[in-house]
Amino acid sequence: MSLAFPTPDHMPCPQCGASVAVAAAEPHVCDEERVLDYRLFELGAEIASFADDFAAWLATPQGRFARFLAERDRPS
């Protein structure tokens, strides 16, 4: 007995995540704002962890040196 999965009528666009008809007569054109929202959604975990990652980097020798240079070169 073989089970066949049905072919979906719609698939998500890899660039913007919009639901696009598989058998569409016209090609899909992504909306720029939707593309940006989708990219932010994909990067959500990295954006959320940025502050912790940056603080950890500042604790390294390279981070301490970069902080020293930034403080030294800051205009008073």
N, CA, C and O atoms as a Tripos MOL2 file, in Angstrom:
@<TRIPOS>MOLECULE
protein
  304   303    76     0     0
PROTEIN
NO_CHARGES

@<TRIPOS>ATOM
      1 N           0.8400   -1.1690    0.0000 N.3       1 MET1
      2 CA          0.0000    0.0000    0.0000 C.3       1 MET1
      3 C           0.8930    1.2430    0.0000 C.2       1 MET1
      4 O           1.7520    1.4020    0.8680 O.2       1 MET1
      5 N           0.6870    2.0880   -0.9470 N.am      2 SER2
      6 CA          1.4800    3.3110   -1.0040 C.3       2 SER2
      7 C           0.5650    4.5080   -0.7750 C.2       2 SER2
      8 O          -0.5420    4.6010   -1.3040 O.2       2 SER2
      9 N           1.0800    5.4020    0.0280 N.am      3 LEU3
     10 CA          0.3480    6.6360    0.2850 C.3       3 LEU3
     11 C           1.0110    7.7570   -0.4970 C.2       3 LEU3
     12 O           2.2240    7.9500   -0.4260 O.2       3 LEU3
     13 N           0.2150    8.4740   -1.2270 N.am      4 ALA4
     14 CA          0.7350    9.6120   -1.9770 C.3       4 ALA4
     15 C           0.1990   10.8830   -1.3420 C.2       4 ALA4
     16 O          -0.9970   11.0040   -1.0760 O.2       4 ALA4
     17 N           1.0820   11.8090   -1.1070 N.am      5 PHE5
     18 CA          0.6590   13.0880   -0.5620 C.3       5 PHE5
     19 C           0.0750   13.9370   -1.6840 C.2       5 PHE5
     20 O           0.5940   13.9260   -2.8000 O.2       5 PHE5
     21 N          -0.9800   14.6610   -1.4080 N.am      6 PRO6
     22 CA         -1.5510   15.5060   -2.4630 C.3       6 PRO6
     23 C          -0.6060   16.6470   -2.8280 C.2       6 PRO6
     24 O           0.1480   17.1360   -1.9860 O.2       6 PRO6
     25 N          -0.6550   17.0550   -4.0670 N.am      7 THR7
     26 CA          0.1570   18.1760   -4.5240 C.3       7 THR7
     27 C          -0.4830   19.4630   -4.0210 C.2       7 THR7
     28 O          -1.6750   19.6760   -4.2420 O.2       7 THR7
     29 N           0.2760   20.3270   -3.3510 N.am      8 PRO8
     30 CA         -0.3120   21.5560   -2.8200 C.3       8 PRO8
     31 C          -0.6820   22.5350   -3.9390 C.2       8 PRO8
     32 O          -0.0210   22.5920   -4.9760 O.2       8 PRO8
     33 N          -1.7420   23.2960   -3.7080 N.am      9 ASP9
     34 CA         -2.1640   24.3180   -4.6730 C.3       9 ASP9
     35 C          -1.3360   25.5870   -4.5340 C.2       9 ASP9
     36 O          -1.1500   26.3220   -5.5030 O.2       9 ASP9
     37 N          -0.8390   25.8420   -3.3280 N.am     10 HIS10
     38 CA         -0.0550   27.0450   -3.0590 C.3      10 HIS10
     39 C           1.2350   26.6700   -2.3330 C.2      10 HIS10
     40 O           1.2700   25.7210   -1.5500 O.2      10 HIS10
     41 N           2.2860   27.4270   -2.6060 N.am     11 MET11
     42 CA          3.5740   27.2420   -1.9470 C.3      11 MET11
     43 C           4.0790   28.6200   -1.5120 C.2      11 MET11
     44 O           3.7480   29.6230   -2.1450 O.2      11 MET11
     45 N           4.8760   28.6820   -0.4380 N.am     12 PRO12
     46 CA          5.4010   29.9840   -0.0190 C.3      12 PRO12
     47 C           6.5150   30.4640   -0.9490 C.2      12 PRO12
     48 O           7.3420   29.6740   -1.4060 O.2      12 PRO12
     49 N           6.5230   31.7450   -1.2160 N.am     13 CYS13
     50 CA          7.5920   32.3470   -2.0120 C.3      13 CYS13
     51 C           8.8540   32.3520   -1.1530 C.2      13 CYS13
     52 O           8.7910   32.7830   -0.0010 O.2      13 CYS13
     53 N          10.0000   31.8900   -1.6640 N.am     14 PRO14
     54 CA         11.2190   31.8530   -0.8470 C.3      14 PRO14
     55 C          11.7740   33.2470   -0.5110 C.2      14 PRO14
     56 O          12.5310   33.3840    0.4510 O.2      14 PRO14
     57 N          11.4150   34.2750   -1.2800 N.am     15 GLN15
     58 CA         11.9310   35.6130   -1.0180 C.3      15 GLN15
     59 C          11.0630   36.4050   -0.0440 C.2      15 GLN15
     60 O          11.5850   37.1620    0.7750 O.2      15 GLN15
     61 N           9.7130   36.2320   -0.1280 N.am     16 CYS16
     62 CA          8.8540   37.0720    0.7100 C.3      16 CYS16
     63 C           7.8920   36.2760    1.5840 C.2      16 CYS16
     64 O           7.2310   36.8570    2.4450 O.2      16 CYS16
     65 N           7.7960   34.9730    1.3880 N.am     17 GLY17
     66 CA          6.9410   34.1400    2.2100 C.3      17 GLY17
     67 C           5.4730   34.1570    1.8350 C.2      17 GLY17
     68 O           4.6680   33.4860    2.4800 O.2      17 GLY17
     69 N           5.1050   34.9100    0.8050 N.am     18 ALA18
     70 CA          3.7000   34.9900    0.3840 C.3      18 ALA18
     71 C           3.2550   33.6470   -0.1850 C.2      18 ALA18
     72 O           4.0490   32.9170   -0.7800 O.2      18 ALA18
     73 N           1.9860   33.3340    0.0040 N.am     19 SER19
     74 CA          1.4170   32.1170   -0.5430 C.3      19 SER19
     75 C           1.1430   32.3430   -2.0310 C.2      19 SER19
     76 O           0.3570   33.2150   -2.4010 O.2      19 SER19
     77 N           1.8000   31.5470   -2.8770 N.am     20 VAL20
     78 CA          1.7100   31.7270   -4.3220 C.3      20 VAL20
     79 C           1.1130   30.4740   -4.9420 C.2      20 VAL20
     80 O           1.5190   29.3560   -4.6210 O.2      20 VAL20
     81 N           0.1490   30.6690   -5.8300 N.am     21 ALA21
     82 CA         -0.4730   29.5400   -6.5160 C.3      21 ALA21
     83 C           0.5690   28.8450   -7.3870 C.2      21 ALA21
     84 O           1.3040   29.4950   -8.1300 O.2      21 ALA21
     85 N           0.6250   27.5240   -7.2900 N.am     22 VAL22
     86 CA          1.5980   26.7530   -8.0510 C.3      22 VAL22
     87 C           1.3300   26.8670   -9.5460 C.2      22 VAL22
     88 O           2.2650   26.9840  -10.3400 O.2      22 VAL22
     89 N           0.0650   26.8350   -9.9300 N.am     23 ALA23
     90 CA         -0.3030   26.8710  -11.3440 C.3      23 ALA23
     91 C          -0.7290   28.2720  -11.7660 C.2      23 ALA23
     92 O          -1.6550   28.4150  -12.5650 O.2      23 ALA23
     93 N          -0.0760   29.3060  -11.2510 N.am     24 ALA24
     94 CA         -0.4400   30.6810  -11.5830 C.3      24 ALA24
     95 C          -0.0640   30.9980  -13.0230 C.2      24 ALA24
     96 O           0.9880   30.5830  -13.5100 O.2      24 ALA24
     97 N          -0.9330   31.7340  -13.6920 N.am     25 ALA25
     98 CA         -0.6750   32.1060  -15.0830 C.3      25 ALA25
     99 C           0.4020   33.1830  -15.1720 C.2      25 ALA25
    100 O           1.2180   33.1820  -16.0940 O.2      25 ALA25
    101 N           0.3980   34.1090  -14.1990 N.am     26 GLU26
    102 CA          1.3870   35.1830  -14.1850 C.3      26 GLU26
    103 C           2.4380   34.8990  -13.1110 C.2      26 GLU26
    104 O           2.1160   34.3350  -12.0650 O.2      26 GLU26
    105 N           3.6850   35.2820  -13.3600 N.am     27 PRO27
    106 CA          4.7190   35.0630  -12.3320 C.3      27 PRO27
    107 C           4.4860   35.9680  -11.1240 C.2      27 PRO27
    108 O           3.9370   37.0640  -11.2410 O.2      27 PRO27
    109 N           4.9100   35.4900   -9.9860 N.am     28 HIS28
    110 CA          4.7560   36.2450   -8.7320 C.3      28 HIS28
    111 C           5.7830   37.3600   -8.6570 C.2      28 HIS28
    112 O           6.9570   37.1550   -8.9660 O.2      28 HIS28
    113 N           5.3390   38.5360   -8.2470 N.am     29 VAL29
    114 CA          6.2290   39.6820   -8.0310 C.3      29 VAL29
    115 C           6.1500   40.0360   -6.5420 C.2      29 VAL29
    116 O           5.0730   40.3300   -6.0230 O.2      29 VAL29
    117 N           7.2850   40.0050   -5.8700 N.am     30 CYS30
    118 CA          7.3340   40.2730   -4.4340 C.3      30 CYS30
    119 C           7.1620   41.7600   -4.1440 C.2      30 CYS30
    120 O           7.6900   42.6110   -4.8590 O.2      30 CYS30
    121 N           6.4150   42.0570   -3.0830 N.am     31 ASP31
    122 CA          6.2780   43.4150   -2.5830 C.3      31 ASP31
    123 C           7.5030   43.7090   -1.7160 C.2      31 ASP31
    124 O           7.8560   42.9140   -0.8450 O.2      31 ASP31
    125 N           8.1500   44.8520   -1.9570 N.am     32 GLU32
    126 CA          9.3930   45.1770   -1.2470 C.3      32 GLU32
    127 C           9.2060   45.1970    0.2660 C.2      32 GLU32
    128 O          10.0610   44.7000    1.0000 O.2      32 GLU32
    129 N           8.1110   45.7590    0.7370 N.am     33 GLU33
    130 CA          7.8710   45.8370    2.1770 C.3      33 GLU33
    131 C           7.6830   44.4420    2.7760 C.2      33 GLU33
    132 O           8.1440   44.1660    3.8840 O.2      33 GLU33
    133 N           7.0060   43.5720    2.0390 N.am     34 ARG34
    134 CA          6.8070   42.2050    2.5230 C.3      34 ARG34
    135 C           8.1380   41.4510    2.5700 C.2      34 ARG34
    136 O           8.3610   40.6550    3.4820 O.2      34 ARG34
    137 N           9.0180   41.6910    1.6050 N.am     35 VAL35
    138 CA         10.3410   41.0510    1.5970 C.3      35 VAL35
    139 C          11.1170   41.4620    2.8520 C.2      35 VAL35
    140 O          11.7300   40.6210    3.5090 O.2      35 VAL35
    141 N          11.0900   42.7600    3.1830 N.am     36 LEU36
    142 CA         11.7890   43.2360    4.3790 C.3      36 LEU36
    143 C          11.2050   42.6280    5.6450 C.2      36 LEU36
    144 O          11.9480   42.2030    6.5300 O.2      36 LEU36
    145 N           9.8760   42.5820    5.7390 N.am     37 ASP37
    146 CA          9.2320   41.9740    6.9090 C.3      37 ASP37
    147 C           9.6080   40.5030    7.0360 C.2      37 ASP37
    148 O           9.8540   40.0170    8.1400 O.2      37 ASP37
    149 N           9.6530   39.7900    5.9090 N.am     38 TYR38
    150 CA          9.9810   38.3630    5.9230 C.3      38 TYR38
    151 C          11.4340   38.1470    6.3430 C.2      38 TYR38
    152 O          11.7310   37.2190    7.0960 O.2      38 TYR38
    153 N          12.3310   38.9950    5.8650 N.am     39 ARG39
    154 CA         13.7400   38.8670    6.2480 C.3      39 ARG39
    155 C          13.9320   39.1550    7.7320 C.2      39 ARG39
    156 O          14.7090   38.4750    8.4030 O.2      39 ARG39
    157 N          13.2250   40.1630    8.2490 N.am     40 LEU40
    158 CA         13.2900   40.4450    9.6840 C.3      40 LEU40
    159 C          12.7550   39.2750   10.4900 C.2      40 LEU40
    160 O          13.2970   38.9430   11.5440 O.2      40 LEU40
    161 N          11.6910   38.6470    9.9980 N.am     41 PHE41
    162 CA         11.1300   37.4750   10.6650 C.3      41 PHE41
    163 C          12.1490   36.3380   10.6880 C.2      41 PHE41
    164 O          12.3260   35.6850   11.7160 O.2      41 PHE41
    165 N          12.8190   36.0970    9.5560 N.am     42 GLU42
    166 CA         13.8210   35.0310    9.4870 C.3      42 GLU42
    167 C          15.0030   35.2960   10.4210 C.2      42 GLU42
    168 O          15.5700   34.3580   10.9820 O.2      42 GLU42
    169 N          15.3730   36.5540   10.5890 N.am     43 LEU43
    170 CA         16.5290   36.9160   11.4100 C.3      43 LEU43
    171 C          16.1560   37.2370   12.8540 C.2      43 LEU43
    172 O          16.9980   37.7100   13.6170 O.2      43 LEU43
    173 N          14.9170   36.9890   13.2330 N.am     44 GLY44
    174 CA         14.4320   37.3510   14.5640 C.3      44 GLY44
    175 C          15.2820   36.8240   15.6950 C.2      44 GLY44
    176 O          15.5760   37.5650   16.6340 O.2      44 GLY44
    177 N          15.6900   35.5620   15.6380 N.am     45 ALA45
    178 CA         16.4920   34.9740   16.7160 C.3      45 ALA45
    179 C          17.8720   35.6370   16.7940 C.2      45 ALA45
    180 O          18.3840   35.8870   17.8850 O.2      45 ALA45
    181 N          18.4690   35.9180   15.6330 N.am     46 GLU46
    182 CA         19.7830   36.5750   15.6290 C.3      46 GLU46
    183 C          19.6860   38.0010   16.1460 C.2      46 GLU46
    184 O          20.5670   38.4630   16.8720 O.2      46 GLU46
    185 N          18.6250   38.6980   15.7780 N.am     47 ILE47
    186 CA         18.4340   40.0720   16.2500 C.3      47 ILE47
    187 C          18.2340   40.0780   17.7590 C.2      47 ILE47
    188 O          18.7800   40.9270   18.4640 O.2      47 ILE47
    189 N          17.4480   39.1250   18.2490 N.am     48 ALA48
    190 CA         17.1780   39.0530   19.6870 C.3      48 ALA48
    191 C          18.4340   38.7460   20.4950 C.2      48 ALA48
    192 O          18.5700   39.2230   21.6220 O.2      48 ALA48
    193 N          19.3510   37.9620   19.9430 N.am     49 SER49
    194 CA         20.5490   37.5820   20.6880 C.3      49 SER49
    195 C          21.7300   38.5250   20.4510 C.2      49 SER49
    196 O          22.8100   38.3020   20.9970 O.2      49 SER49
    197 N          21.5400   39.5730   19.6470 N.am     50 PHE50
    198 CA         22.6540   40.4620   19.3170 C.3      50 PHE50
    199 C          23.2640   41.1050   20.5560 C.2      50 PHE50
    200 O          24.4870   41.1250   20.6970 O.2      50 PHE50
    201 N          22.4410   41.6290   21.4500 N.am     51 ALA51
    202 CA         22.9600   42.3280   22.6370 C.3      51 ALA51
    203 C          23.8060   41.3890   23.4890 C.2      51 ALA51
    204 O          24.8700   41.7810   23.9680 O.2      51 ALA51
    205 N          23.3480   40.1560   23.6830 N.am     52 ASP52
    206 CA         24.1200   39.1930   24.4730 C.3      52 ASP52
    207 C          25.4230   38.8160   23.7690 C.2      52 ASP52
    208 O          26.4710   38.7170   24.4060 O.2      52 ASP52
    209 N          25.3520   38.6050   22.4470 N.am     53 ASP53
    210 CA         26.5560   38.2590   21.6910 C.3      53 ASP53
    211 C          27.5660   39.4030   21.7180 C.2      53 ASP53
    212 O          28.7690   39.1720   21.8420 O.2      53 ASP53
    213 N          27.0730   40.6390   21.6030 N.am     54 PHE54
    214 CA         27.9660   41.8020   21.6170 C.3      54 PHE54
    215 C          28.6250   41.9650   22.9830 C.2      54 PHE54
    216 O          29.8170   42.2590   23.0710 O.2      54 PHE54
    217 N          27.8500   41.7730   24.0420 N.am     55 ALA55
    218 CA         28.4100   41.8680   25.4000 C.3      55 ALA55
    219 C          29.4710   40.7900   25.6110 C.2      55 ALA55
    220 O          30.5010   41.0460   26.2350 O.2      55 ALA55
    221 N          29.2240   39.5870   25.0960 N.am     56 ALA56
    222 CA         30.2100   38.5100   25.2230 C.3      56 ALA56
    223 C          31.4750   38.8520   24.4400 C.2      56 ALA56
    224 O          32.5840   38.5760   24.8970 O.2      56 ALA56
    225 N          31.3090   39.4560   23.2550 N.am     57 TRP57
    226 CA         32.4800   39.8330   22.4540 C.3      57 TRP57
    227 C          33.2780   40.9270   23.1640 C.2      57 TRP57
    228 O          34.5080   40.9110   23.1420 O.2      57 TRP57
    229 N          32.5770   41.8810   23.7970 N.am     58 LEU58
    230 CA         33.2910   42.9410   24.5060 C.3      58 LEU58
    231 C          34.1200   42.3980   25.6620 C.2      58 LEU58
    232 O          35.0520   43.0660   26.1090 O.2      58 LEU58
    233 N          33.8100   41.2210   26.1500 N.am     59 ALA59
    234 CA         34.5760   40.6140   27.2350 C.3      59 ALA59
    235 C          35.8400   39.9140   26.7310 C.2      59 ALA59
    236 O          36.6840   39.5220   27.5360 O.2      59 ALA59
    237 N          35.9820   39.7520   25.4210 N.am     60 THR60
    238 CA         37.1710   39.1140   24.8520 C.3      60 THR60
    239 C          38.3000   40.1420   24.7540 C.2      60 THR60
    240 O          38.0410   41.3420   24.8440 O.2      60 THR60
    241 N          39.5370   39.7000   24.5720 N.am     61 PRO61
    242 CA         40.6380   40.6590   24.4090 C.3      61 PRO61
    243 C          40.4280   41.6020   23.2170 C.2      61 PRO61
    244 O          40.7310   42.7920   23.3080 O.2      61 PRO61
    245 N          39.9150   41.0790   22.1120 N.am     62 GLN62
    246 CA         39.6640   41.9320   20.9370 C.3      62 GLN62
    247 C          38.6010   42.9840   21.2520 C.2      62 GLN62
    248 O          38.7300   44.1400   20.8500 O.2      62 GLN62
    249 N          37.5520   42.5810   21.9700 N.am     63 GLY63
    250 CA         36.4930   43.5130   22.3360 C.3      63 GLY63
    251 C          36.9670   44.5800   23.2950 C.2      63 GLY63
    252 O          36.6070   45.7490   23.1550 O.2      63 GLY63
    253 N          37.7780   44.1890   24.2760 N.am     64 ARG64
    254 CA         38.3090   45.1740   25.2240 C.3      64 ARG64
    255 C          39.2000   46.1840   24.5040 C.2      64 ARG64
    256 O          39.1610   47.3780   24.8000 O.2      64 ARG64
    257 N          40.0090   45.6920   23.5490 N.am     65 PHE65
    258 CA         40.8750   46.5920   22.7930 C.3      65 PHE65
    259 C          40.0500   47.5340   21.9220 C.2      65 PHE65
    260 O          40.3540   48.7230   21.8360 O.2      65 PHE65
    261 N          39.0060   47.0100   21.2760 N.am     66 ALA66
    262 CA         38.1430   47.8580   20.4500 C.3      66 ALA66
    263 C          37.4530   48.9240   21.2990 C.2      66 ALA66
    264 O          37.3170   50.0690   20.8680 O.2      66 ALA66
    265 N          37.0190   48.5520   22.5040 N.am     67 ARG67
    266 CA         36.3970   49.5250   23.3970 C.3      67 ARG67
    267 C          37.4160   50.6000   23.8150 C.2      67 ARG67
    268 O          37.0880   51.7850   23.8660 O.2      67 ARG67
    269 N          38.6480   50.1750   24.1110 N.am     68 PHE68
    270 CA         39.7060   51.1160   24.4650 C.3      68 PHE68
    271 C          39.9460   52.1100   23.3300 C.2      68 PHE68
    272 O          40.0320   53.3160   23.5620 O.2      68 PHE68
    273 N          40.0530   51.5940   22.0890 N.am     69 LEU69
    274 CA         40.2880   52.4850   20.9420 C.3      69 LEU69
    275 C          39.1180   53.4450   20.7400 C.2      69 LEU69
    276 O          39.3260   54.6220   20.4450 O.2      69 LEU69
    277 N          37.8900   52.9500   20.8950 N.am     70 ALA70
    278 CA         36.7170   53.8100   20.7020 C.3      70 ALA70
    279 C          36.6750   54.9020   21.7510 C.2      70 ALA70
    280 O          36.3400   56.0450   21.4410 O.2      70 ALA70
    281 N          37.0090   54.5700   22.9840 N.am     71 GLU71
    282 CA         37.0050   55.5900   24.0420 C.3      71 GLU71
    283 C          38.1370   56.5820   23.8320 C.2      71 GLU71
    284 O          37.9660   57.7790   24.0620 O.2      71 GLU71
    285 N          39.2850   56.0950   23.3990 N.am     72 ARG72
    286 CA         40.4430   56.9830   23.1810 C.3      72 ARG72
    287 C          40.2010   57.9370   22.0200 C.2      72 ARG72
    288 O          40.5700   59.1100   22.0840 O.2      72 ARG72
    289 N          39.5740   57.4260   20.9480 N.am     73 ASP73
    290 CA         39.3940   58.2390   19.7460 C.3      73 ASP73
    291 C          38.1160   59.0910   19.7580 C.2      73 ASP73
    292 O          37.8660   59.8510   18.8230 O.2      73 ASP73
    293 N          37.3160   58.9620   20.8160 N.am     74 ARG74
    294 CA         36.0790   59.7260   20.9080 C.3      74 ARG74
    295 C          36.3940   61.1960   21.1040 C.2      74 ARG74
    296 O          37.1990   61.5430   21.9680 O.2      74 ARG74
    297 N          35.7690   62.0720   20.3120 N.am     75 PRO75
    298 CA         36.0190   63.5090   20.5240 C.3      75 PRO75
    299 C          35.4390   63.9610   21.8620 C.2      75 PRO75
    300 O          34.3680   63.5130   22.2700 O.2      75 PRO75
    301 N          36.1630   64.8580   22.5410 N.am     76 SER76
    302 CA         35.6880   65.3030   23.8440 C.3      76 SER76
    303 C          34.9240   66.5930   23.7630 C.2      76 SER76
    304 O          34.4570   67.0990   24.7840 O.2      76 SER76
@<TRIPOS>BOND
     1     1     2 1
     2     2     3 1
     3     3     4 2
     4     3     5 am
     5     5     6 1
     6     6     7 1
     7     7     8 2
     8     7     9 am
     9     9    10 1
    10    10    11 1
    11    11    12 2
    12    11    13 am
    13    13    14 1
    14    14    15 1
    15    15    16 2
    16    15    17 am
    17    17    18 1
    18    18    19 1
    19    19    20 2
    20    19    21 am
    21    21    22 1
    22    22    23 1
    23    23    24 2
    24    23    25 am
    25    25    26 1
    26    26    27 1
    27    27    28 2
    28    27    29 am
    29    29    30 1
    30    30    31 1
    31    31    32 2
    32    31    33 am
    33    33    34 1
    34    34    35 1
    35    35    36 2
    36    35    37 am
    37    37    38 1
    38    38    39 1
    39    39    40 2
    40    39    41 am
    41    41    42 1
    42    42    43 1
    43    43    44 2
    44    43    45 am
    45    45    46 1
    46    46    47 1
    47    47    48 2
    48    47    49 am
    49    49    50 1
    50    50    51 1
    51    51    52 2
    52    51    53 am
    53    53    54 1
    54    54    55 1
    55    55    56 2
    56    55    57 am
    57    57    58 1
    58    58    59 1
    59    59    60 2
    60    59    61 am
    61    61    62 1
    62    62    63 1
    63    63    64 2
    64    63    65 am
    65    65    66 1
    66    66    67 1
    67    67    68 2
    68    67    69 am
    69    69    70 1
    70    70    71 1
    71    71    72 2
    72    71    73 am
    73    73    74 1
    74    74    75 1
    75    75    76 2
    76    75    77 am
    77    77    78 1
    78    78    79 1
    79    79    80 2
    80    79    81 am
    81    81    82 1
    82    82    83 1
    83    83    84 2
    84    83    85 am
    85    85    86 1
    86    86    87 1
    87    87    88 2
    88    87    89 am
    89    89    90 1
    90    90    91 1
    91    91    92 2
    92    91    93 am
    93    93    94 1
    94    94    95 1
    95    95    96 2
    96    95    97 am
    97    97    98 1
    98    98    99 1
    99    99   100 2
   100    99   101 am
   101   101   102 1
   102   102   103 1
   103   103   104 2
   104   103   105 am
   105   105   106 1
   106   106   107 1
   107   107   108 2
   108   107   109 am
   109   109   110 1
   110   110   111 1
   111   111   112 2
   112   111   113 am
   113   113   114 1
   114   114   115 1
   115   115   116 2
   116   115   117 am
   117   117   118 1
   118   118   119 1
   119   119   120 2
   120   119   121 am
   121   121   122 1
   122   122   123 1
   123   123   124 2
   124   123   125 am
   125   125   126 1
   126   126   127 1
   127   127   128 2
   128   127   129 am
   129   129   130 1
   130   130   131 1
   131   131   132 2
   132   131   133 am
   133   133   134 1
   134   134   135 1
   135   135   136 2
   136   135   137 am
   137   137   138 1
   138   138   139 1
   139   139   140 2
   140   139   141 am
   141   141   142 1
   142   142   143 1
   143   143   144 2
   144   143   145 am
   145   145   146 1
   146   146   147 1
   147   147   148 2
   148   147   149 am
   149   149   150 1
   150   150   151 1
   151   151   152 2
   152   151   153 am
   153   153   154 1
   154   154   155 1
   155   155   156 2
   156   155   157 am
   157   157   158 1
   158   158   159 1
   159   159   160 2
   160   159   161 am
   161   161   162 1
   162   162   163 1
   163   163   164 2
   164   163   165 am
   165   165   166 1
   166   166   167 1
   167   167   168 2
   168   167   169 am
   169   169   170 1
   170   170   171 1
   171   171   172 2
   172   171   173 am
   173   173   174 1
   174   174   175 1
   175   175   176 2
   176   175   177 am
   177   177   178 1
   178   178   179 1
   179   179   180 2
   180   179   181 am
   181   181   182 1
   182   182   183 1
   183   183   184 2
   184   183   185 am
   185   185   186 1
   186   186   187 1
   187   187   188 2
   188   187   189 am
   189   189   190 1
   190   190   191 1
   191   191   192 2
   192   191   193 am
   193   193   194 1
   194   194   195 1
   195   195   196 2
   196   195   197 am
   197   197   198 1
   198   198   199 1
   199   199   200 2
   200   199   201 am
   201   201   202 1
   202   202   203 1
   203   203   204 2
   204   203   205 am
   205   205   206 1
   206   206   207 1
   207   207   208 2
   208   207   209 am
   209   209   210 1
   210   210   211 1
   211   211   212 2
   212   211   213 am
   213   213   214 1
   214   214   215 1
   215   215   216 2
   216   215   217 am
   217   217   218 1
   218   218   219 1
   219   219   220 2
   220   219   221 am
   221   221   222 1
   222   222   223 1
   223   223   224 2
   224   223   225 am
   225   225   226 1
   226   226   227 1
   227   227   228 2
   228   227   229 am
   229   229   230 1
   230   230   231 1
   231   231   232 2
   232   231   233 am
   233   233   234 1
   234   234   235 1
   235   235   236 2
   236   235   237 am
   237   237   238 1
   238   238   239 1
   239   239   240 2
   240   239   241 am
   241   241   242 1
   242   242   243 1
   243   243   244 2
   244   243   245 am
   245   245   246 1
   246   246   247 1
   247   247   248 2
   248   247   249 am
   249   249   250 1
   250   250   251 1
   251   251   252 2
   252   251   253 am
   253   253   254 1
   254   254   255 1
   255   255   256 2
   256   255   257 am
   257   257   258 1
   258   258   259 1
   259   259   260 2
   260   259   261 am
   261   261   262 1
   262   262   263 1
   263   263   264 2
   264   263   265 am
   265   265   266 1
   266   266   267 1
   267   267   268 2
   268   267   269 am
   269   269   270 1
   270   270   271 1
   271   271   272 2
   272   271   273 am
   273   273   274 1
   274   274   275 1
   275   275   276 2
   276   275   277 am
   277   277   278 1
   278   278   279 1
   279   279   280 2
   280   279   281 am
   281   281   282 1
   282   282   283 1
   283   283   284 2
   284   283   285 am
   285   285   286 1
   286   286   287 1
   287   287   288 2
   288   287   289 am
   289   289   290 1
   290   290   291 1
   291   291   292 2
   292   291   293 am
   293   293   294 1
   294   294   295 1
   295   295   296 2
   296   295   297 am
   297   297   298 1
   298   298   299 1
   299   299   300 2
   300   299   301 am
   301   301   302 1
   302   302   303 1
   303   303   304 2
@<TRIPOS>SUBSTRUCTURE
     1 MET1         2 RESIDUE 1 A MET
     2 SER2         6 RESIDUE 1 A SER
     3 LEU3        10 RESIDUE 1 A LEU
     4 ALA4        14 RESIDUE 1 A ALA
     5 PHE5        18 RESIDUE 1 A PHE
     6 PRO6        22 RESIDUE 1 A PRO
     7 THR7        26 RESIDUE 1 A THR
     8 PRO8        30 RESIDUE 1 A PRO
     9 ASP9        34 RESIDUE 1 A ASP
    10 HIS10       38 RESIDUE 1 A HIS
    11 MET11       42 RESIDUE 1 A MET
    12 PRO12       46 RESIDUE 1 A PRO
    13 CYS13       50 RESIDUE 1 A CYS
    14 PRO14       54 RESIDUE 1 A PRO
    15 GLN15       58 RESIDUE 1 A GLN
    16 CYS16       62 RESIDUE 1 A CYS
    17 GLY17       66 RESIDUE 1 A GLY
    18 ALA18       70 RESIDUE 1 A ALA
    19 SER19       74 RESIDUE 1 A SER
    20 VAL20       78 RESIDUE 1 A VAL
    21 ALA21       82 RESIDUE 1 A ALA
    22 VAL22       86 RESIDUE 1 A VAL
    23 ALA23       90 RESIDUE 1 A ALA
    24 ALA24       94 RESIDUE 1 A ALA
    25 ALA25       98 RESIDUE 1 A ALA
    26 GLU26      102 RESIDUE 1 A GLU
    27 PRO27      106 RESIDUE 1 A PRO
    28 HIS28      110 RESIDUE 1 A HIS
    29 VAL29      114 RESIDUE 1 A VAL
    30 CYS30      118 RESIDUE 1 A CYS
    31 ASP31      122 RESIDUE 1 A ASP
    32 GLU32      126 RESIDUE 1 A GLU
    33 GLU33      130 RESIDUE 1 A GLU
    34 ARG34      134 RESIDUE 1 A ARG
    35 VAL35      138 RESIDUE 1 A VAL
    36 LEU36      142 RESIDUE 1 A LEU
    37 ASP37      146 RESIDUE 1 A ASP
    38 TYR38      150 RESIDUE 1 A TYR
    39 ARG39      154 RESIDUE 1 A ARG
    40 LEU40      158 RESIDUE 1 A LEU
    41 PHE41      162 RESIDUE 1 A PHE
    42 GLU42      166 RESIDUE 1 A GLU
    43 LEU43      170 RESIDUE 1 A LEU
    44 GLY44      174 RESIDUE 1 A GLY
    45 ALA45      178 RESIDUE 1 A ALA
    46 GLU46      182 RESIDUE 1 A GLU
    47 ILE47      186 RESIDUE 1 A ILE
    48 ALA48      190 RESIDUE 1 A ALA
    49 SER49      194 RESIDUE 1 A SER
    50 PHE50      198 RESIDUE 1 A PHE
    51 ALA51      202 RESIDUE 1 A ALA
    52 ASP52      206 RESIDUE 1 A ASP
    53 ASP53      210 RESIDUE 1 A ASP
    54 PHE54      214 RESIDUE 1 A PHE
    55 ALA55      218 RESIDUE 1 A ALA
    56 ALA56      222 RESIDUE 1 A ALA
    57 TRP57      226 RESIDUE 1 A TRP
    58 LEU58      230 RESIDUE 1 A LEU
    59 ALA59      234 RESIDUE 1 A ALA
    60 THR60      238 RESIDUE 1 A THR
    61 PRO61      242 RESIDUE 1 A PRO
    62 GLN62      246 RESIDUE 1 A GLN
    63 GLY63      250 RESIDUE 1 A GLY
    64 ARG64      254 RESIDUE 1 A ARG
    65 PHE65      258 RESIDUE 1 A PHE
    66 ALA66      262 RESIDUE 1 A ALA
    67 ARG67      266 RESIDUE 1 A ARG
    68 PHE68      270 RESIDUE 1 A PHE
    69 LEU69      274 RESIDUE 1 A LEU
    70 ALA70      278 RESIDUE 1 A ALA
    71 GLU71      282 RESIDUE 1 A GLU
    72 ARG72      286 RESIDUE 1 A ARG
    73 ASP73      290 RESIDUE 1 A ASP
    74 ARG74      294 RESIDUE 1 A ARG
    75 PRO75      298 RESIDUE 1 A PRO
    76 SER76      302 RESIDUE 1 A SER
